[in-house]
Amino acid sequence: MRCPAFLFSWWLIWRNVLPMKELFMLTFVHSVEQPTPICLTTAERETDPFEMVGEGAAMRRLRLQVKRLGPHFRTVLVRGEVGTGKELAARALHQSSAGMDGQFVVCQAGALAEWADSEIHEQIRRAESGTLFLDSIEEMPLRSQARLAKALEQKTCARMIASSSQDLRILAGSGRFRSDLYHRVAMVDIVLEPLRDRMEDLAELAMHFVTRFARLHRKRVDKLAEGTMELLREHNWPGNVRELENVLWNAVAHCDGSALEVDHLTSMSAMKGGGATSMGTCRSMRLEDVVEQHVLHVLQSCAGNKLRAAELLGISRSTLYRVLDNTGQTSAARYTGT
């Protein structure tokens, strides 16, 4: 069952499932300044340890930012839609820093609400000689933000990187993010473009993933059929590079030849399935039922993996859990992926 994106978004609003911060995530128009066309040498690309694949202007700019900021940064905010590679960019910054031999400590910011103050201090202590990475910092409740700000005042780590899928300036301006914490984490702002805005990198990214997954699956796939590339180019990629990675992982697993054909893109077919009849069916169903079936269909197409399903739906995993709670424990219990 395929549900139009606008119906899905407005149903969530109507049911009060989404907090206002995630409404902004669904409706905020992502703007990116025009990148400066910078070319790195072949040697620099070959020593790129985190596979920042692509020769488009956006990726050249990102490599340049990592090269310039890595050795000197104290605090960086990496902003971009779900699946654009925020943690990848953060790890590249850490690897380029003076603390590259220290720990890269990943903290899911939304989980800090469940941590004691001593646990927060422990994570900061672990990153003293390395880098503290606060993932999805926009998901932190205000009370947790206050605790984190206080902890950082008491014990400052050498380097800190935060990631966000929303513009923290908007959240801070509306009182949904602490201004003092915003100014602390957003000293330098790196913006990652969504895949749909850098489609010039799609072919190279696709071949990169196909080559890697062919090796992992022990397959002899070494090219994509022209029809396959056309289908990939036509897709809007709401889940960005992460979605492309998942699609090609499944495709290579289903391919027994040397060329990846359209029929091998089974996860994309599952997502698009029923498109011709879904609108007619929607007219005879309650909107709530349509959304429930859409969410469960996406979850099933991801083999029960809730993180991947949330990325494809364009919502956070915590929001997906709330939606599943509304659909009833019986339906949700069939899909127990993480």
N, C-alpha and C positions, 0 to 999 in steps of 0.2 A: 504494500500500500504506500503510495507516494503522496505526501501532503505538501502543498505549496508552502514555500518558506514564510510568506507573509501571514498565512493562516496559523502556522505553528507559532510564530512570534506573538501574534495578538491573542492567541488562546492562552499562552503563558501569562501575558499581562492580565487578561481577564480573570484568570484563576488565582492571581496574586502569588504565583509560584516564584517569579523572579523578583529578587530585591532590586531596588533602583540601580544599584551598581551594575548588575548584569543586564538590565534593560539598556543601559548605555553601551554595553559591549555589543548588543545585538543591533543597535541603531546608529552608533557613532560612526561617522564617515572618516575613514583613516586617511590622513593627509601626510604626504612625505615630501620634503623639500627635494628639488631637482639635484641629483647626484653630480658630482664633478667627475668627468671621465679621466680616470687615472689608470695607467697600465703598470702592473708589477712585472718583474722579470720572470722568466721561466724558472729560474733557480728558486725565487721566492715562492712561486706556486708549488713547486715540488716539495718544499720543506713545510708546507702548510699541514700541520698535524691533525687538523680537525675537518678535513674534507669539505671546505667551504666551496662547493662546486659551482661553477658558472663563470662566464666571461663577460656578462652584461655589466652595465654601468653600476648597478646597485651592489653587486658582489665585489667589484673592484674598489668601490668606495668603502665597503665593510672591511676588506683586507687592509686598506690603508688606515682606517680608524684603529683597527686592532694593532697594527704595527706602530702607530704613533702613540696610542694611549697605553698600551700594554706595560711598558717599562716604568710608567710614572703615575698611573691612576691610583686614587684612594677610594673613590666611590663613583659607580657608574649605574645608570638606569638603562636597561635594554627593553625597548618597547616594540610590540608587534602582535599580530593576530595569533591565535592558537595554531601551532604547527609550523611557525616560520623559522624556528631554530634558535630561540632565545638562549636556551641552556648551552647550545653549541657555541654561540658567540661568547657567552660567559666563560666557558672552558678555554676558548682560544685566548681570551684576555688574560686569564690566569696563567696559561702556559707561556705567555709572553712577558709575564711580570717578574719582578725580582723575587717573588715568593713562589715561583713555579715548583720548587722542591717541597713546599709546604702542602698542607691538605686543602683540597677544594671541598668545602663543607656545604652540602645542599640541604636547605631547610624549606619544606613546604610551608609557606607563610600562613596559609589558611589553617594549618594544624597547630599553630602556636597558641591558639586559644585554649587548647587542652593541655598545654605544658605548664609545669610549675616554673617560677622565676629561676630556680636553681638550674633547671634544664636549659633555659634560654641562655643563661650565663655560661653553661658548659659548652654549648655550641659556639658561642663567641670565642671562648677560650681555645677551642680546638682550631679555630681559624686564625689564631694570633700570628702565626708565621706564614699563613697561606691566604686563602680567600673565602669569605663567607658569601654564599649565594642564596638570596631570599627569593624563592620562586613564587610567582603569582602574588605579589605583595598587595595587589588591589583587593584580594579576597579577605584580608585581615579585618576583623571587627575593630571598631574604634578603641574598645577597651584593650585589645591585644596590641594595637598600635602604640598606645600609651606605655604599656609594659615594655615593648621593644625599645621605644625611644629612651626610656629611663635606663634600661640595661646598657644601651650603647653609650649613654653619658657616663656610666660607671666603669665600663670596660670597653674601650675602643679597639676594634680589630684593625689590622694593618690595611686590609683591602676588603671592600664590600661591593657586591653587585646585586642589584634587585631587578626582577623582571616583572612586566605588567602587560596585559592585553588591552588595557585602557589608558587614556590620557590622565595621568595623576593630577595635572593642573586643573582639569575640569572637576575631578572628584574633590580636590582640596578646596576649590572655589565654592563648591556647593556644600561643604562641611562634612563630606563623607570620607575624607582622608585628612589626617592631621597635617597642618601646614608645616609644623616644625620637622616632622618626619619626612615630608615631601622634599623640603629644602636640603635635608641631610642626604637623601638617597639620589636626588636628581641633579647633582653637581655637573655631571656630563650625561647627555641623553643620546643614545644610539637607537635609531628607528630601523626596523627590519621591514622590508616591503613584502606584501603578500605575493604568492606565486603568480596569481592572475595578472599582476602588474610587471612581472619580469619573465614573460613567456619565452623570451629569447634564450633563456637558460633551460627550458623544458627538455629539449632533446639530449643535452649533455647530462642533465640530472637523471633522466630516464635510463640512459646507457650506463651511467655510474651505478645505479641501483641494480640493473639487470646483471651487470658483470659481477657485482658483489654477491648477489643472491644466487646466481648460477654456481658460483664457487661453493657457497654454503650448502646449497641443495644438491651439489654434485651433478649438475646438469650441463649440457653443452650449448645452452642458449647464448648466442653472441650477437643477435641483432633483433630489431623490431620491424615487423612488416609495416608497409606504408599506411595501410588502413588502421593499424594500431596507433601509429603516431597521430593520424588525423583525429581519432577518437580522443586521445589524450589532449590534443590541442583544443578540441571543442568543449572540454569539461571546464567548469569554473573554479574548481579546487577550493571549496570552502575550508577544507582542512589543511590546505597549503602543502608544504613539502612532506609533512608527516603523512598526509593522506596519500600522496603519490607513492611514498615508500611502502605503505601498507598494501596498496593496490598491486604494485609490482612484486612484492613478496609473494602474494597469493598467486599472481599470474605465472611467475617462474615455477612455483611449486606444481602448477597444473600443466606445464609445458614439457613435452617429451621430444620436441624437435630442436632445430637450431634457431628458428625464428619465432618470436613472440607474436601470436596472431590475436585478432579481436576476440575470438572465442575464449581465449585464455584469461581475459579480463573479467573473471567471474564476479568479483566483488563490485565492480562498476555496474555489471548487468543486474546484480541484485538490488543496487541502489536505484537504478533506473526502471526496474521492473514494475509493470502495472501502470506506467505513466499514461497510457492512452485511455485507460478506463477509470483512473483514480478520481478524476473530476466528476464523472457521472455518478460514481459510487458515493462521492462526498456529498452530493446533493440529497441523498436519501439517508444520510447518517448524521448523528450529532457531531459537532465539531470536536467535542471531547473524545469521542470514540475514534475519530479519524486520527487525532494526534496520538492517542494511546497506541494505535496500531502502527503508526509511523515510527514512533520511538522504539517499540518492540521489534519492528522490522529492521531498523538500523542496528539495534543491539544484536539481533540474530545474525545479520550479515557480517558483524565483527566478531563472530564466534563467542559472544558473551563478554567481550572485553569492554568494560565500561569506560575506560580512559579513551580508547579509540572511538567508541560511539559518541562520547561527549564532544570530541574534536570534530567529528563529521557533522554533528548537529549544531556546532558553534556555541556550545554552552559549557560551563564548568562541570566537573564530575559531581560536585555537591548538588548542583541544580538538577542533574540527571537523576540522582538519588531521590530528590524531592518529587520529581515527575513520576518516577517508578513507584514511590509510596502512594501517590494519588491513583495509580492504575490498579492498585490492590496487590496484596502479598502473593496471591496465587500466581498472577501473571509474572511478577517480578522474580519469583523464586525459580522460574525455569531457566533464568540466565544469571549465572553466579560468577561471571568473570570479574577481574579486577579492573 
